[in-house]
């Protein structure tokens, strides 16, 4: 059976679960639970996204709804420069008095990013985004195309948990983990396999 779309995945889950009558309505839950696990584990080049954001009056920006983890935060001056990530406790000590100036640091506060010194400059956030959720109106995504076996195994793991079959749940969990490990390994190979070393600073 092909696994190219959301409908294909739902049909395959039902087939693997012997077409139990109580499975069909909860297949969306199995898919959502599997996607939650994928988002906790995967950090690949397909997930890299860039957003340009404008700080508010408190020099804060709101994280995108699909945000998972930052890669770089850059102030869009001329020239542009990268900001340093600091802990909120350090920030509050170092910037006890808020003042405007050239931004140098940022810290994460819930769904906000605080930029200091305060600034009106636009901020470029490069981050890892959540895997686009599958559904009737969004029938496919890059992960289903790249690794349908990861999706199916993850969904079947949660389907087996649902029916109380711990042995099969563990088996499908191992298959899912193996597929995710392979995705990460392939991603590292694609990004770094031909990358050469380069010295920093002046060379003789």
C-alpha positions as CSV (number, residue, x, y, z in Angstrom):
1,X,0.0,0.0,0.0
2,X,1.3,3.4,-0.9
3,X,1.9,5.9,1.9
4,X,2.0,9.2,0.2
5,X,-0.9,11.0,1.8
6,X,-2.8,11.4,5.1
7,X,-5.6,9.2,3.7
8,X,-3.1,6.5,2.7
9,X,-1.6,6.6,6.2
10,X,-5.0,6.3,7.9
11,X,-6.0,3.4,5.7
12,X,-2.7,1.6,6.4
13,X,-3.1,2.1,10.2
14,X,-6.5,0.5,10.0
15,X,-5.2,-2.4,7.8
16,X,-2.3,-3.1,10.2
17,X,-4.8,-3.1,13.1
18,X,-7.0,-5.7,11.4
19,X,-9.7,-3.1,10.5
20,X,-11.0,-2.9,14.1
21,X,-14.1,-0.8,14.2
22,X,-12.9,1.3,17.1
23,X,-9.7,2.4,15.4
24,X,-10.8,4.6,12.6
25,X,-12.0,7.5,14.6
26,X,-8.9,7.7,16.7
27,X,-6.3,7.5,13.9
28,X,-5.9,11.3,13.9
29,X,-4.8,11.0,17.6
30,X,-2.2,8.3,16.7
31,X,-0.8,10.6,14.0
32,X,-0.7,13.6,16.3
33,X,1.0,11.6,19.0
34,X,3.6,10.3,16.6
35,X,4.3,13.8,15.3
36,X,4.8,15.0,18.9
37,X,7.6,12.4,19.2
38,X,9.1,13.3,15.9
39,X,9.2,17.0,16.9
40,X,11.1,16.1,20.1
41,X,13.7,14.0,18.3
42,X,14.3,15.4,14.8
43,X,16.4,18.5,14.0
44,X,17.1,18.3,10.2
45,X,17.8,20.7,7.4
46,X,14.2,20.3,6.2
47,X,13.1,21.9,9.4
48,X,15.2,25.0,9.2
49,X,13.1,28.2,8.8
50,X,13.8,31.9,8.9
51,X,11.5,34.6,10.2
52,X,12.1,38.4,10.2
53,X,10.5,39.9,13.3
54,X,10.1,43.4,14.7
55,X,10.6,43.9,18.5
56,X,7.7,45.5,20.4
57,X,8.0,48.4,22.9
58,X,9.6,46.0,25.4
59,X,12.2,44.9,22.9
60,X,10.6,41.5,22.7
61,X,9.6,39.4,19.7
62,X,7.1,36.5,19.7
63,X,8.3,33.1,18.7
64,X,6.6,31.6,15.6
65,X,3.9,29.1,16.3
66,X,5.9,26.3,14.7
67,X,9.1,27.1,16.7
68,X,11.1,24.2,18.2
69,X,14.7,25.5,18.8
70,X,16.7,28.4,17.7
71,X,19.8,28.2,15.5
72,X,20.8,31.9,15.1
73,X,19.4,35.3,16.1
74,X,20.7,38.2,14.1
75,X,20.2,42.0,14.3
76,X,19.5,43.3,10.8
77,X,21.7,46.4,11.0
78,X,24.2,47.4,8.4
79,X,26.2,45.3,8.6
80,X,24.1,42.6,10.3
81,X,25.5,40.8,13.4
82,X,24.7,37.8,15.5
83,X,23.4,38.1,19.0
84,X,24.6,36.0,22.0
85,X,22.2,33.8,23.9
86,X,22.2,34.4,27.7
87,X,20.2,33.1,30.6
88,X,17.4,35.4,31.9
89,X,19.0,35.6,35.3
90,X,22.3,36.9,33.8
91,X,20.4,39.3,31.6
92,X,18.5,40.7,34.5
93,X,21.7,41.3,36.4
94,X,23.6,42.7,33.5
95,X,20.8,44.9,32.3
96,X,19.1,45.9,35.5
97,X,18.4,49.3,33.9
98,X,17.0,48.9,30.4
99,X,18.5,51.2,27.8
100,X,18.5,51.5,24.1
101,X,21.6,50.8,22.0
102,X,23.2,48.3,19.7
103,X,21.6,45.0,20.6
104,X,24.1,42.4,21.8
105,X,22.2,39.6,23.6
106,X,18.9,37.7,23.6
107,X,17.2,35.4,26.1
108,X,14.1,33.2,25.9
109,X,11.1,34.0,28.1
110,X,8.3,31.5,27.4
111,X,7.1,32.3,23.9
112,X,9.0,35.6,23.8
113,X,12.6,36.5,22.9
114,X,14.0,39.5,24.8
115,X,16.6,41.6,22.9
116,X,19.0,43.8,24.8
117,X,20.0,46.6,24.8
118,X,16.5,47.6,23.6
119,X,16.2,48.2,19.9
120,X,13.8,48.9,17.1
121,X,15.9,47.0,14.6
122,X,14.3,44.0,12.8
123,X,15.6,40.7,14.1
124,X,16.2,37.6,11.9
125,X,15.4,34.3,13.7
126,X,16.7,31.1,12.2
127,X,15.2,28.2,13.9
128,X,14.1,24.6,13.7
129,X,10.3,24.4,12.9
130,X,7.8,21.7,13.8
131,X,7.0,19.1,11.2
132,X,3.9,20.3,9.4
133,X,1.0,18.3,10.9
134,X,-0.9,16.0,8.6
135,X,-4.6,16.2,8.2
136,X,-7.4,16.2,5.6
137,X,-6.5,19.7,4.5
138,X,-2.7,19.1,4.6
139,X,-2.4,15.6,3.2
140,X,1.4,15.3,3.0
141,X,4.6,16.8,4.3
142,X,8.3,16.4,3.8
143,X,8.7,13.7,6.4
144,X,5.9,11.4,5.1
145,X,7.5,11.7,1.7
146,X,11.0,11.0,3.0
147,X,10.3,8.3,5.6
148,X,6.8,6.8,5.5
149,X,8.1,4.0,7.6
150,X,8.8,6.4,10.5
151,X,5.2,7.7,10.3
152,X,3.6,4.3,10.1
153,X,5.7,2.8,12.9
154,X,5.0,5.8,15.1
155,X,1.3,5.6,14.5
156,X,1.1,1.9,15.1
157,X,3.0,2.2,18.3
158,X,0.3,4.5,19.7
159,X,-2.4,2.3,18.2
160,X,-1.1,-0.7,20.0
161,X,-0.8,1.3,23.3
162,X,-4.5,2.3,22.7
163,X,-5.6,-1.4,22.5
164,X,-3.3,-2.4,25.3
165,X,-0.9,-4.5,23.4
166,X,2.4,-3.5,25.0
167,X,4.5,-6.1,23.2
168,X,3.6,-4.8,19.7
169,X,3.8,-1.2,20.9
170,X,7.4,-1.8,22.0
171,X,8.2,-3.5,18.7
172,X,6.8,-0.6,16.6
173,X,8.5,1.9,19.0
174,X,11.8,0.3,18.2
175,X,11.1,0.5,14.5
176,X,10.1,4.2,14.8
177,X,13.3,5.0,16.7
178,X,15.4,3.2,14.1
179,X,13.8,5.1,11.3
180,X,14.4,8.4,13.2
181,X,18.0,7.5,13.8
182,X,18.4,6.8,10.1
183,X,16.9,10.2,9.2
184,X,19.3,12.0,11.5
185,X,22.3,10.0,10.2
186,X,21.4,10.7,6.6
187,X,20.9,14.4,7.4
188,X,24.4,14.6,9.0
189,X,25.9,12.9,6.0
190,X,24.2,15.2,3.6
191,X,25.3,18.3,5.4
192,X,28.8,17.4,6.5
193,X,30.1,14.6,4.3
194,X,32.0,16.9,1.9
195,X,32.6,19.8,4.3
196,X,36.3,20.7,4.7
197,X,38.0,22.1,7.7
198,X,38.8,25.9,7.7
199,X,41.0,27.7,10.1
200,X,39.6,30.8,11.8
201,X,41.6,34.0,12.1
202,X,44.6,35.2,10.0
203,X,46.7,32.6,8.2
204,X,50.5,32.9,7.7
